[in-house]
Amino acid sequence: MKTVFKYFGLTCIIVGLLAIGGSANDCDGHCMEQANTIGEMLMVMGLGFILCLSGCAFVLFAERG
């Protein structure tokens, strides 16, 4: 069960970092009508950060238990 928690946590961390990195939905200014608003960008960043933190908790739980 430790292995499941560990790999699930690592997956959460990776997905969270990808969400934080792609939160702006940037297109180099060529398609601004399809870009995210500031509120959407902050929401995606926040969810990615929460996903990273919960992934860290899973990994720490797997390492301690």
mmCIF file of the N, C-alpha and C atoms, coordinates in Angstrom:
data_MODEL
# 
_entry.id   MODEL 
# 
loop_
_atom_site.group_PDB 
_atom_site.id 
_atom_site.type_symbol 
_atom_site.label_atom_id 
_atom_site.label_alt_id 
_atom_site.label_comp_id 
_atom_site.label_asym_id 
_atom_site.label_entity_id 
_atom_site.label_seq_id 
_atom_site.pdbx_PDB_ins_code 
_atom_site.Cartn_x 
_atom_site.Cartn_y 
_atom_site.Cartn_z 
_atom_site.occupancy 
_atom_site.B_iso_or_equiv 
_atom_site.pdbx_formal_charge 
_atom_site.auth_seq_id 
_atom_site.auth_comp_id 
_atom_site.auth_asym_id 
_atom_site.auth_atom_id 
_atom_site.pdbx_PDB_model_num 
ATOM 1   N N  . MET A 1 1  ? 0.826  -1.198 0.000   1.00 0.00 ? 1  MET A N  1 
ATOM 2   C CA . MET A 1 1  ? 0.000  0.000  0.000   1.00 0.00 ? 1  MET A CA 1 
ATOM 3   C C  . MET A 1 1  ? 0.868  1.259  0.000   1.00 0.00 ? 1  MET A C  1 
ATOM 4   N N  . LYS A 1 2  ? 2.053  1.149  0.596   1.00 0.00 ? 2  LYS A N  1 
ATOM 5   C CA . LYS A 1 2  ? 2.966  2.286  0.596   1.00 0.00 ? 2  LYS A CA 1 
ATOM 6   C C  . LYS A 1 2  ? 3.338  2.682  -0.832  1.00 0.00 ? 2  LYS A C  1 
ATOM 7   N N  . THR A 1 3  ? 3.553  1.685  -1.655  1.00 0.00 ? 3  THR A N  1 
ATOM 8   C CA . THR A 1 3  ? 3.955  1.951  -3.039  1.00 0.00 ? 3  THR A CA 1 
ATOM 9   C C  . THR A 1 3  ? 2.846  2.666  -3.797  1.00 0.00 ? 3  THR A C  1 
ATOM 10  N N  . VAL A 1 4  ? 1.608  2.276  -3.544  1.00 0.00 ? 4  VAL A N  1 
ATOM 11  C CA . VAL A 1 4  ? 0.474  2.917  -4.215  1.00 0.00 ? 4  VAL A CA 1 
ATOM 12  C C  . VAL A 1 4  ? 0.393  4.386  -3.807  1.00 0.00 ? 4  VAL A C  1 
ATOM 13  N N  . PHE A 1 5  ? 0.505  4.658  -2.492  1.00 0.00 ? 5  PHE A N  1 
ATOM 14  C CA . PHE A 1 5  ? 0.467  6.041  -2.026  1.00 0.00 ? 5  PHE A CA 1 
ATOM 15  C C  . PHE A 1 5  ? 1.629  6.849  -2.597  1.00 0.00 ? 5  PHE A C  1 
ATOM 16  N N  . LYS A 1 6  ? 2.795  6.241  -2.647  1.00 0.00 ? 6  LYS A N  1 
ATOM 17  C CA . LYS A 1 6  ? 3.976  6.948  -3.138  1.00 0.00 ? 6  LYS A CA 1 
ATOM 18  C C  . LYS A 1 6  ? 3.818  7.343  -4.605  1.00 0.00 ? 6  LYS A C  1 
ATOM 19  N N  . TYR A 1 7  ? 3.418  6.396  -5.442  1.00 0.00 ? 7  TYR A N  1 
ATOM 20  C CA . TYR A 1 7  ? 3.291  6.700  -6.867  1.00 0.00 ? 7  TYR A CA 1 
ATOM 21  C C  . TYR A 1 7  ? 2.083  7.578  -7.164  1.00 0.00 ? 7  TYR A C  1 
ATOM 22  N N  . PHE A 1 8  ? 1.021  7.433  -6.380  1.00 0.00 ? 8  PHE A N  1 
ATOM 23  C CA . PHE A 1 8  ? -0.119 8.333  -6.546  1.00 0.00 ? 8  PHE A CA 1 
ATOM 24  C C  . PHE A 1 8  ? 0.285  9.762  -6.189  1.00 0.00 ? 8  PHE A C  1 
ATOM 25  N N  . GLY A 1 9  ? 1.054  9.907  -5.107  1.00 0.00 ? 9  GLY A N  1 
ATOM 26  C CA . GLY A 1 9  ? 1.537  11.232 -4.710  1.00 0.00 ? 9  GLY A CA 1 
ATOM 27  C C  . GLY A 1 9  ? 2.449  11.838 -5.754  1.00 0.00 ? 9  GLY A C  1 
ATOM 28  N N  . LEU A 1 10 ? 3.351  11.040 -6.299  1.00 0.00 ? 10 LEU A N  1 
ATOM 29  C CA . LEU A 1 10 ? 4.250  11.549 -7.336  1.00 0.00 ? 10 LEU A CA 1 
ATOM 30  C C  . LEU A 1 10 ? 3.479  11.962 -8.587  1.00 0.00 ? 10 LEU A C  1 
ATOM 31  N N  . THR A 1 11 ? 2.452  11.208 -8.924  1.00 0.00 ? 11 THR A N  1 
ATOM 32  C CA . THR A 1 11 ? 1.611  11.559 -10.072 1.00 0.00 ? 11 THR A CA 1 
ATOM 33  C C  . THR A 1 11 ? 0.874  12.870 -9.811  1.00 0.00 ? 11 THR A C  1 
ATOM 34  N N  . CYS A 1 12 ? 0.371  13.040 -8.590  1.00 0.00 ? 12 CYS A N  1 
ATOM 35  C CA . CYS A 1 12 ? -0.307 14.296 -8.233  1.00 0.00 ? 12 CYS A CA 1 
ATOM 36  C C  . CYS A 1 12 ? 0.642  15.482 -8.337  1.00 0.00 ? 12 CYS A C  1 
ATOM 37  N N  . ILE A 1 13 ? 1.872  15.301 -7.886  1.00 0.00 ? 13 ILE A N  1 
ATOM 38  C CA . ILE A 1 13 ? 2.850  16.391 -7.956  1.00 0.00 ? 13 ILE A CA 1 
ATOM 39  C C  . ILE A 1 13 ? 3.130  16.767 -9.405  1.00 0.00 ? 13 ILE A C  1 
ATOM 40  N N  . ILE A 1 14 ? 3.324  15.789 -10.257 1.00 0.00 ? 14 ILE A N  1 
ATOM 41  C CA . ILE A 1 14 ? 3.626  16.060 -11.664 1.00 0.00 ? 14 ILE A CA 1 
ATOM 42  C C  . ILE A 1 14 ? 2.447  16.745 -12.356 1.00 0.00 ? 14 ILE A C  1 
ATOM 43  N N  . VAL A 1 15 ? 1.237  16.238 -12.123 1.00 0.00 ? 15 VAL A N  1 
ATOM 44  C CA . VAL A 1 15 ? 0.056  16.842 -12.746 1.00 0.00 ? 15 VAL A CA 1 
ATOM 45  C C  . VAL A 1 15 ? -0.159 18.264 -12.220 1.00 0.00 ? 15 VAL A C  1 
ATOM 46  N N  . GLY A 1 16 ? 0.081  18.466 -10.930 1.00 0.00 ? 16 GLY A N  1 
ATOM 47  C CA . GLY A 1 16 ? -0.051 19.811 -10.358 1.00 0.00 ? 16 GLY A CA 1 
ATOM 48  C C  . GLY A 1 16 ? 0.934  20.785 -10.958 1.00 0.00 ? 16 GLY A C  1 
ATOM 49  N N  . LEU A 1 17 ? 2.181  20.349 -11.135 1.00 0.00 ? 17 LEU A N  1 
ATOM 50  C CA . LEU A 1 17 ? 3.180  21.230 -11.751 1.00 0.00 ? 17 LEU A CA 1 
ATOM 51  C C  . LEU A 1 17 ? 2.827  21.547 -13.198 1.00 0.00 ? 17 LEU A C  1 
ATOM 52  N N  . LEU A 1 18 ? 2.291  20.573 -13.917 1.00 0.00 ? 18 LEU A N  1 
ATOM 53  C CA . LEU A 1 18 ? 1.859  20.836 -15.293 1.00 0.00 ? 18 LEU A CA 1 
ATOM 54  C C  . LEU A 1 18 ? 0.686  21.817 -15.327 1.00 0.00 ? 18 LEU A C  1 
ATOM 55  N N  . ALA A 1 19 ? -0.219 21.701 -14.364 1.00 0.00 ? 19 ALA A N  1 
ATOM 56  C CA . ALA A 1 19 ? -1.353 22.633 -14.308 1.00 0.00 ? 19 ALA A CA 1 
ATOM 57  C C  . ALA A 1 19 ? -0.871 24.037 -13.993 1.00 0.00 ? 19 ALA A C  1 
ATOM 58  N N  . ILE A 1 20 ? 0.089  24.158 -13.058 1.00 0.00 ? 20 ILE A N  1 
ATOM 59  C CA . ILE A 1 20 ? 0.621  25.484 -12.727 1.00 0.00 ? 20 ILE A CA 1 
ATOM 60  C C  . ILE A 1 20 ? 1.343  26.072 -13.937 1.00 0.00 ? 20 ILE A C  1 
ATOM 61  N N  . GLY A 1 21 ? 2.127  25.261 -14.609 1.00 0.00 ? 21 GLY A N  1 
ATOM 62  C CA . GLY A 1 21 ? 2.884  25.745 -15.764 1.00 0.00 ? 21 GLY A CA 1 
ATOM 63  C C  . GLY A 1 21 ? 2.004  26.143 -16.934 1.00 0.00 ? 21 GLY A C  1 
ATOM 64  N N  . GLY A 1 22 ? 0.910  25.465 -17.127 1.00 0.00 ? 22 GLY A N  1 
ATOM 65  C CA . GLY A 1 22 ? 0.032  25.756 -18.266 1.00 0.00 ? 22 GLY A CA 1 
ATOM 66  C C  . GLY A 1 22 ? -1.173 26.588 -17.908 1.00 0.00 ? 22 GLY A C  1 
ATOM 67  N N  . SER A 1 23 ? -1.169 27.220 -16.746 1.00 0.00 ? 23 SER A N  1 
ATOM 68  C CA . SER A 1 23 ? -2.368 27.907 -16.267 1.00 0.00 ? 23 SER A CA 1 
ATOM 69  C C  . SER A 1 23 ? -2.726 29.140 -17.085 1.00 0.00 ? 23 SER A C  1 
ATOM 70  N N  . ALA A 1 24 ? -1.760 29.791 -17.690 1.00 0.00 ? 24 ALA A N  1 
ATOM 71  C CA . ALA A 1 24 ? -2.053 31.032 -18.410 1.00 0.00 ? 24 ALA A CA 1 
ATOM 72  C C  . ALA A 1 24 ? -2.653 30.766 -19.780 1.00 0.00 ? 24 ALA A C  1 
ATOM 73  N N  . ASN A 1 25 ? -2.457 29.575 -20.326 1.00 0.00 ? 25 ASN A N  1 
ATOM 74  C CA . ASN A 1 25 ? -2.970 29.234 -21.656 1.00 0.00 ? 25 ASN A CA 1 
ATOM 75  C C  . ASN A 1 25 ? -2.442 30.245 -22.676 1.00 0.00 ? 25 ASN A C  1 
ATOM 76  N N  . ASP A 1 26 ? -1.164 30.514 -22.611 1.00 0.00 ? 26 ASP A N  1 
ATOM 77  C CA . ASP A 1 26 ? -0.528 31.555 -23.408 1.00 0.00 ? 26 ASP A CA 1 
ATOM 78  C C  . ASP A 1 26 ? -0.371 31.102 -24.855 1.00 0.00 ? 26 ASP A C  1 
ATOM 79  N N  . CYS A 1 27 ? -0.516 32.060 -25.748 1.00 0.00 ? 27 CYS A N  1 
ATOM 80  C CA . CYS A 1 27 ? -0.381 31.749 -27.171 1.00 0.00 ? 27 CYS A CA 1 
ATOM 81  C C  . CYS A 1 27 ? 0.435  32.825 -27.884 1.00 0.00 ? 27 CYS A C  1 
ATOM 82  N N  . ASP A 1 28 ? 1.334  33.472 -27.153 1.00 0.00 ? 28 ASP A N  1 
ATOM 83  C CA . ASP A 1 28 ? 2.225  34.492 -27.705 1.00 0.00 ? 28 ASP A CA 1 
ATOM 84  C C  . ASP A 1 28 ? 1.497  35.685 -28.313 1.00 0.00 ? 28 ASP A C  1 
ATOM 85  N N  . GLY A 1 29 ? 0.295  35.966 -27.840 1.00 0.00 ? 29 GLY A N  1 
ATOM 86  C CA . GLY A 1 29 ? -0.425 37.155 -28.282 1.00 0.00 ? 29 GLY A CA 1 
ATOM 87  C C  . GLY A 1 29 ? -1.160 37.010 -29.597 1.00 0.00 ? 29 GLY A C  1 
ATOM 88  N N  . HIS A 1 30 ? -1.072 35.859 -30.245 1.00 0.00 ? 30 HIS A N  1 
ATOM 89  C CA . HIS A 1 30 ? -1.727 35.688 -31.545 1.00 0.00 ? 30 HIS A CA 1 
ATOM 90  C C  . HIS A 1 30 ? -3.181 35.255 -31.421 1.00 0.00 ? 30 HIS A C  1 
ATOM 91  N N  . CYS A 1 31 ? -3.583 34.794 -30.250 1.00 0.00 ? 31 CYS A N  1 
ATOM 92  C CA . CYS A 1 31 ? -4.968 34.333 -30.086 1.00 0.00 ? 31 CYS A CA 1 
ATOM 93  C C  . CYS A 1 31 ? -5.482 34.762 -28.719 1.00 0.00 ? 31 CYS A C  1 
ATOM 94  N N  . MET A 1 32 ? -5.439 36.034 -28.424 1.00 0.00 ? 32 MET A N  1 
ATOM 95  C CA . MET A 1 32 ? -5.816 36.536 -27.106 1.00 0.00 ? 32 MET A CA 1 
ATOM 96  C C  . MET A 1 32 ? -7.282 36.288 -26.774 1.00 0.00 ? 32 MET A C  1 
ATOM 97  N N  . GLU A 1 33 ? -8.117 36.126 -27.772 1.00 0.00 ? 33 GLU A N  1 
ATOM 98  C CA . GLU A 1 33 ? -9.534 35.870 -27.493 1.00 0.00 ? 33 GLU A CA 1 
ATOM 99  C C  . GLU A 1 33 ? -9.751 34.474 -26.914 1.00 0.00 ? 33 GLU A C  1 
ATOM 100 N N  . GLN A 1 34 ? -8.761 33.579 -27.036 1.00 0.00 ? 34 GLN A N  1 
ATOM 101 C CA . GLN A 1 34 ? -8.886 32.236 -26.474 1.00 0.00 ? 34 GLN A CA 1 
ATOM 102 C C  . GLN A 1 34 ? -8.114 32.077 -25.169 1.00 0.00 ? 34 GLN A C  1 
ATOM 103 N N  . ALA A 1 35 ? -7.423 33.101 -24.729 1.00 0.00 ? 35 ALA A N  1 
ATOM 104 C CA . ALA A 1 35 ? -6.613 33.013 -23.513 1.00 0.00 ? 35 ALA A CA 1 
ATOM 105 C C  . ALA A 1 35 ? -7.509 33.048 -22.276 1.00 0.00 ? 35 ALA A C  1 
ATOM 106 N N  . ASN A 1 36 ? -6.992 32.512 -21.169 1.00 0.00 ? 36 ASN A N  1 
ATOM 107 C CA . ASN A 1 36 ? -7.735 32.525 -19.909 1.00 0.00 ? 36 ASN A CA 1 
ATOM 108 C C  . ASN A 1 36 ? -7.766 33.925 -19.320 1.00 0.00 ? 36 ASN A C  1 
ATOM 109 N N  . THR A 1 37 ? -8.824 34.197 -18.564 1.00 0.00 ? 37 THR A N  1 
ATOM 110 C CA . THR A 1 37 ? -8.880 35.445 -17.810 1.00 0.00 ? 37 THR A CA 1 
ATOM 111 C C  . THR A 1 37 ? -7.991 35.310 -16.573 1.00 0.00 ? 37 THR A C  1 
ATOM 112 N N  . ILE A 1 38 ? -7.774 36.408 -15.868 1.00 0.00 ? 38 ILE A N  1 
ATOM 113 C CA . ILE A 1 38 ? -6.941 36.379 -14.664 1.00 0.00 ? 38 ILE A CA 1 
ATOM 114 C C  . ILE A 1 38 ? -7.568 35.456 -13.612 1.00 0.00 ? 38 ILE A C  1 
ATOM 115 N N  . GLY A 1 39 ? -8.873 35.515 -13.464 1.00 0.00 ? 39 GLY A N  1 
ATOM 116 C CA . GLY A 1 39 ? -9.556 34.658 -12.491 1.00 0.00 ? 39 GLY A CA 1 
ATOM 117 C C  . GLY A 1 39 ? -9.396 33.179 -12.807 1.00 0.00 ? 39 GLY A C  1 
ATOM 118 N N  . GLU A 1 40 ? -9.550 32.831 -14.074 1.00 0.00 ? 40 GLU A N  1 
ATOM 119 C CA . GLU A 1 40 ? -9.366 31.430 -14.477 1.00 0.00 ? 40 GLU A CA 1 
ATOM 120 C C  . GLU A 1 40 ? -7.930 30.981 -14.266 1.00 0.00 ? 40 GLU A C  1 
ATOM 121 N N  . MET A 1 41 ? -6.988 31.858 -14.577 1.00 0.00 ? 41 MET A N  1 
ATOM 122 C CA . MET A 1 41 ? -5.580 31.519 -14.410 1.00 0.00 ? 41 MET A CA 1 
ATOM 123 C C  . MET A 1 41 ? -5.259 31.289 -12.933 1.00 0.00 ? 41 MET A C  1 
ATOM 124 N N  . LEU A 1 42 ? -5.753 32.160 -12.058 1.00 0.00 ? 42 LEU A N  1 
ATOM 125 C CA . LEU A 1 42 ? -5.502 31.990 -10.633 1.00 0.00 ? 42 LEU A CA 1 
ATOM 126 C C  . LEU A 1 42 ? -6.174 30.739 -10.084 1.00 0.00 ? 42 LEU A C  1 
ATOM 127 N N  . MET A 1 43 ? -7.356 30.403 -10.606 1.00 0.00 ? 43 MET A N  1 
ATOM 128 C CA . MET A 1 43 ? -8.048 29.203 -10.149 1.00 0.00 ? 43 MET A CA 1 
ATOM 129 C C  . MET A 1 43 ? -7.265 27.944 -10.540 1.00 0.00 ? 43 MET A C  1 
ATOM 130 N N  . VAL A 1 44 ? -6.790 27.874 -11.761 1.00 0.00 ? 44 VAL A N  1 
ATOM 131 C CA . VAL A 1 44 ? -6.022 26.720 -12.217 1.00 0.00 ? 44 VAL A CA 1 
ATOM 132 C C  . VAL A 1 44 ? -4.699 26.628 -11.450 1.00 0.00 ? 44 VAL A C  1 
ATOM 133 N N  . MET A 1 45 ? -4.058 27.775 -11.215 1.00 0.00 ? 45 MET A N  1 
ATOM 134 C CA . MET A 1 45 ? -2.825 27.773 -10.432 1.00 0.00 ? 45 MET A CA 1 
ATOM 135 C C  . MET A 1 45 ? -3.073 27.295 -9.009  1.00 0.00 ? 45 MET A C  1 
ATOM 136 N N  . GLY A 1 46 ? -4.149 27.757 -8.407  1.00 0.00 ? 46 GLY A N  1 
ATOM 137 C CA . GLY A 1 46 ? -4.485 27.341 -7.044  1.00 0.00 ? 46 GLY A CA 1 
ATOM 138 C C  . GLY A 1 46 ? -4.768 25.857 -6.949  1.00 0.00 ? 46 GLY A C  1 
ATOM 139 N N  . LEU A 1 47 ? -5.523 25.349 -7.907  1.00 0.00 ? 47 LEU A N  1 
ATOM 140 C CA . LEU A 1 47 ? -5.811 23.906 -7.912  1.00 0.00 ? 47 LEU A CA 1 
ATOM 141 C C  . LEU A 1 47 ? -4.547 23.093 -8.147  1.00 0.00 ? 47 LEU A C  1 
ATOM 142 N N  . GLY A 1 48 ? -3.669 23.574 -8.998  1.00 0.00 ? 48 GLY A N  1 
ATOM 143 C CA . GLY A 1 48 ? -2.398 22.886 -9.213  1.00 0.00 ? 48 GLY A CA 1 
ATOM 144 C C  . GLY A 1 48 ? -1.534 22.897 -7.971  1.00 0.00 ? 48 GLY A C  1 
ATOM 145 N N  . PHE A 1 49 ? -1.533 24.022 -7.246  1.00 0.00 ? 49 PHE A N  1 
ATOM 146 C CA . PHE A 1 49 ? -0.765 24.123 -6.011  1.00 0.00 ? 49 PHE A CA 1 
ATOM 147 C C  . PHE A 1 49 ? -1.328 23.183 -4.949  1.00 0.00 ? 49 PHE A C  1 
ATOM 148 N N  . ILE A 1 50 ? -2.646 23.124 -4.827  1.00 0.00 ? 50 ILE A N  1 
ATOM 149 C CA . ILE A 1 50 ? -3.276 22.211 -3.879  1.00 0.00 ? 50 ILE A CA 1 
ATOM 150 C C  . ILE A 1 50 ? -2.975 20.764 -4.254  1.00 0.00 ? 50 ILE A C  1 
ATOM 151 N N  . LEU A 1 51 ? -2.982 20.460 -5.531  1.00 0.00 ? 51 LEU A N  1 
ATOM 152 C CA . LEU A 1 51 ? -2.661 19.108 -5.983  1.00 0.00 ? 51 LEU A CA 1 
ATOM 153 C C  . LEU A 1 51 ? -1.215 18.758 -5.652  1.00 0.00 ? 51 LEU A C  1 
ATOM 154 N N  . CYS A 1 52 ? -0.301 19.707 -5.813  1.00 0.00 ? 52 CYS A N  1 
ATOM 155 C CA . CYS A 1 52 ? 1.102  19.467 -5.438  1.00 0.00 ? 52 CYS A CA 1 
ATOM 156 C C  . CYS A 1 52 ? 1.235  19.227 -3.946  1.00 0.00 ? 52 CYS A C  1 
ATOM 157 N N  . LEU A 1 53 ? 0.569  20.030 -3.143  1.00 0.00 ? 53 LEU A N  1 
ATOM 158 C CA . LEU A 1 53 ? 0.652  19.862 -1.692  1.00 0.00 ? 53 LEU A CA 1 
ATOM 159 C C  . LEU A 1 53 ? 0.063  18.526 -1.239  1.00 0.00 ? 53 LEU A C  1 
ATOM 160 N N  . SER A 1 54 ? -1.061 18.140 -1.820  1.00 0.00 ? 54 SER A N  1 
ATOM 161 C CA . SER A 1 54 ? -1.646 16.853 -1.436  1.00 0.00 ? 54 SER A CA 1 
ATOM 162 C C  . SER A 1 54 ? -0.766 15.702 -1.916  1.00 0.00 ? 54 SER A C  1 
ATOM 163 N N  . GLY A 1 55 ? -0.127 15.849 -3.062  1.00 0.00 ? 55 GLY A N  1 
ATOM 164 C CA . GLY A 1 55 ? 0.809  14.827 -3.524  1.00 0.00 ? 55 GLY A CA 1 
ATOM 165 C C  . GLY A 1 55 ? 1.994  14.691 -2.594  1.00 0.00 ? 55 GLY A C  1 
ATOM 166 N N  . CYS A 1 56 ? 2.495  15.821 -2.098  1.00 0.00 ? 56 CYS A N  1 
ATOM 167 C CA . CYS A 1 56 ? 3.593  15.783 -1.113  1.00 0.00 ? 56 CYS A CA 1 
ATOM 168 C C  . CYS A 1 56 ? 3.142  15.092 0.159   1.00 0.00 ? 56 CYS A C  1 
ATOM 169 N N  . ALA A 1 57 ? 1.906  15.330 0.582   1.00 0.00 ? 57 ALA A N  1 
ATOM 170 C CA . ALA A 1 57 ? 1.389  14.674 1.786   1.00 0.00 ? 57 ALA A CA 1 
ATOM 171 C C  . ALA A 1 57 ? 1.304  13.162 1.577   1.00 0.00 ? 57 ALA A C  1 
ATOM 172 N N  . PHE A 1 58 ? 0.865  12.727 0.407   1.00 0.00 ? 58 PHE A N  1 
ATOM 173 C CA . PHE A 1 58 ? 0.802  11.294 0.118   1.00 0.00 ? 58 PHE A CA 1 
ATOM 174 C C  . PHE A 1 58 ? 2.193  10.663 0.146   1.00 0.00 ? 58 PHE A C  1 
ATOM 175 N N  . VAL A 1 59 ? 3.165  11.340 -0.437  1.00 0.00 ? 59 VAL A N  1 
ATOM 176 C CA . VAL A 1 59 ? 4.527  10.795 -0.465  1.00 0.00 ? 59 VAL A CA 1 
ATOM 177 C C  . VAL A 1 59 ? 5.105  10.732 0.958   1.00 0.00 ? 59 VAL A C  1 
ATOM 178 N N  . LEU A 1 60 ? 4.895  11.783 1.737   1.00 0.00 ? 60 LEU A N  1 
ATOM 179 C CA . LEU A 1 60 ? 5.380  11.774 3.115   1.00 0.00 ? 60 LEU A CA 1 
ATOM 180 C C  . LEU A 1 60 ? 4.694  10.704 3.952   1.00 0.00 ? 60 LEU A C  1 
ATOM 181 N N  . PHE A 1 61 ? 3.409  10.523 3.743   1.00 0.00 ? 61 PHE A N  1 
ATOM 182 C CA . PHE A 1 61 ? 2.677  9.476  4.454   1.00 0.00 ? 61 PHE A CA 1 
ATOM 183 C C  . PHE A 1 61 ? 3.205  8.094  4.091   1.00 0.00 ? 61 PHE A C  1 
ATOM 184 N N  . ALA A 1 62 ? 3.525  7.909  2.817   1.00 0.00 ? 62 ALA A N  1 
ATOM 185 C CA . ALA A 1 62 ? 4.044  6.613  2.372   1.00 0.00 ? 62 ALA A CA 1 
ATOM 186 C C  . ALA A 1 62 ? 5.441  6.366  2.934   1.00 0.00 ? 62 ALA A C  1 
ATOM 187 N N  . GLU A 1 63 ? 6.237  7.409  3.066   1.00 0.00 ? 63 GLU A N  1 
ATOM 188 C CA . GLU A 1 63 ? 7.598  7.242  3.572   1.00 0.00 ? 63 GLU A CA 1 
ATOM 189 C C  . GLU A 1 63 ? 7.635  7.009  5.085   1.00 0.00 ? 63 GLU A C  1 
ATOM 190 N N  . ARG A 1 64 ? 6.706  7.605  5.806   1.00 0.00 ? 64 ARG A N  1 
ATOM 191 C CA . ARG A 1 64 ? 6.677  7.455  7.265   1.00 0.00 ? 64 ARG A CA 1 
ATOM 192 C C  . ARG A 1 64 ? 6.030  6.156  7.709   1.00 0.00 ? 64 ARG A C  1 
ATOM 193 N N  . GLY A 1 65 ? 4.963  5.766  7.009   1.00 0.00 ? 65 GLY A N  1 
ATOM 194 C CA . GLY A 1 65 ? 4.176  4.619  7.464   1.00 0.00 ? 65 GLY A CA 1 
ATOM 195 C C  . GLY A 1 65 ? 4.703  3.378  6.959   1.00 0.00 ? 65 GLY A C  1 
# 
